[in-house]
Amino acid sequence: AESVVYPSTEQEILSAVAAAVRGNQKIKVSTRYGHSITKIACPGTSSGVILSSKNYTSIVNIDTESGTVTAQGGIQLRTLVDQISTRGLALPVAPYWDGVTLAGLLSTGAHGSSLFGKGGAVHEYVIGMRVVTPASPAEGYATVRVLGSQDPDLNAAKVSLGVLGVISTVTLQLQPMFKRNLTLRIVKGDVGSEDETLRIAKEVEFGDVIWYPSLGQVVYRYDYRASLVAPGEGINNFIGFQPIPQAVIASTRVAEEAAESARNRQLKCDLAFTLVTAEQAIGYGYKKNGLIFSGFPVIGRQILIQAAGGCQRSDLPGFYCPWDLRSGGSVFFESSAALPLRNLKSFLRDIRDLQATVPLSLCDLDLYTGILIRFVRKTDAYLGSGQEDVAMLDFTWSRGNDATTPRLDMDIFQELEQLVFDKYGAWPHWGKNRNYVFEGAGEEYANLTKFLDTKNRFDPQGFFSSEWSDTVLGINKTGAPGEATYAPFCAMEGLCRCQTDEHCAPEKNTFCRPGRIYPAARVCRTE
């Protein structure tokens, strides 16, 4: 981008948008931290303008009588839930990471886990928005659009990919504060886990599941709503979101790369077992009465259980979030898929079959997060992940420091991606995933035409669009650089689905081959 603007009022946002439109510049909103993996926040041109939400972080109004809050789009989730809690109110669901902004989490369709009530997606609780969009010269080049709960355009704005304009303020429907009563049940042996996972989806309000396929472990989260007078002041200090010494982060990466260099799956599994066992020994960071972990259940207020964070706020020298590139630590790929719930059982069985072809090949998943399974209800939002009731699957695996060097079992993870998105028809999370999985993604949404109608009225010249967003929405048919780029090594980084050996690394004995259990897949396999 050519410049960055730091508005602190809606009028300053209007002025910034008007100036960019008058100067024919692309515009994108960016947050202080920026956690999206995709190009969703990139203007797509070096002459564009970034609007930072760093100084636009206030509560506008809390109405205890109606149980609503109106907040500026740049407010962080942690600040939002802390402030509404002082008035006895709670946001019913939230992403597990509290470092996201309100506008950012809505634009990407971020979610927690629940099929109860309105479901696990935060955008289901949006009842109003103010959006700053481009306008004609006669209107001063920018205008504020006020969207109420009955406005059809709100279904476009709830999950907008940032292409409609600047989300100025959001009004959310809240609930009276409540407590949660949760137990994590660790099962050694994963036989029959498919049935229990589906039972949790249907019967446990905030339940989720973590599956470590190579370790053969499942962690079931039994997480229920509890009365506010239930005893307990538990908190969620998930260890993966706490500040960690740089030396610890870097040494973990060194151990991982040593196993990779040795092409030794068992070493990776041993490292995964060590890390997972350490996390489980401290209850993944849950603490009874805010002090120590002393077993389950943990009972605490919604504000302290629903999301965790900390590393992004730390001022400790030499301490970082585990994924912070300054730490010399984790480098990874992440996939997030909204899988139709009706297909979950078959998909999980396919994972077992895939792993059986190369035992211990999924240790990378266990080394990072395993397979996290959450649940989201069908939505009216045009681009919401829940086009029907879905299981939201998150899985992460190791990425190399060199994009031209094949990774151990790279083909297994590529096949896993193509199984979930191609064979089982999952929708990709807009803020995660590798480029090629977005090929034709927009066309899989039944209400895409309605979304594009709103977009064409709000921003007909595409000031808030980029080549990436145009491609995933089916506007730009060229395919690059929005989603897939076909060039040497492109499949190694997920920039394309391999079609020829050149897209892999034939000079390093890595060729484009069919999948092991899904022949329609095209993956880079070392032979």
Helices and strands as residue ranges (DSSP letters): E 3-5, H 10-22, E 27-30, E 49-52, E 59-63, E 68-72, H 77-85, E 89-90, H 102-108, G 122-125, E 126-134, G 137-139, E 142-147, H 154-157, E 166-173, E 175-176, E 179-188, H 193-203, E 208-212, E 217-226, E 235-236, G 239-241, E 244-245, H 246-261, H 265-281, G 283-285, E 286-287, E 298-301, H 302-305, G 311-313, E 319-320, G 325-327, E 332-340, G 341-343, H 344-357, H 363-368, E 371-376, E 390-398, H 410-418, I 419-423, E 427-428, G 435-438, G 442-444, H 448-458, H 467-472, G 490-493, G 501-503, G 506-508, E 510-514, E 522-526
